[in-house]
């Protein structure tokens, strides 16, 4: 496979994953994704923002999230986010430390 075709296939797979998480399964909570997998929609939007920044495109966190979610984060939360239980929040603290804080710090 040539590099351009690989890039296009990878981009198509990313778009399909985004569609699945945003359109097909908005009911799956970010906190549950983070607790189970070590990443969530917010991580994906941050990785998108970081990739843009690496290419000289100025993009802040809120813009990256809006591009990924297809709407402002406040709107997504109002439509799809539920209240996290104490157990979910406790597990999130561990997952965030292991998968985000340690990687960035």
C-alpha angles and dihedrals in degrees: 000000000000119000095250092053091048090050091050093049092048090049091049091051090050091050091050092049090050091050090050093050097040105033109018101038111020086141091073106095121231090227091057091048091050093046093050103034108019093243139065141179090287090056090051091050090049091050088050090051092047092050090051091048091049088057093051095260111135109227128155127209095264093050091048090052093048091051092049098042094038090230139049113292091242090059092048091051093049092050102039117008120099129195112278119232122235089254092052091049092049092050090047092056089057095043093047092050093048098042108027115016096046092045094050098037 
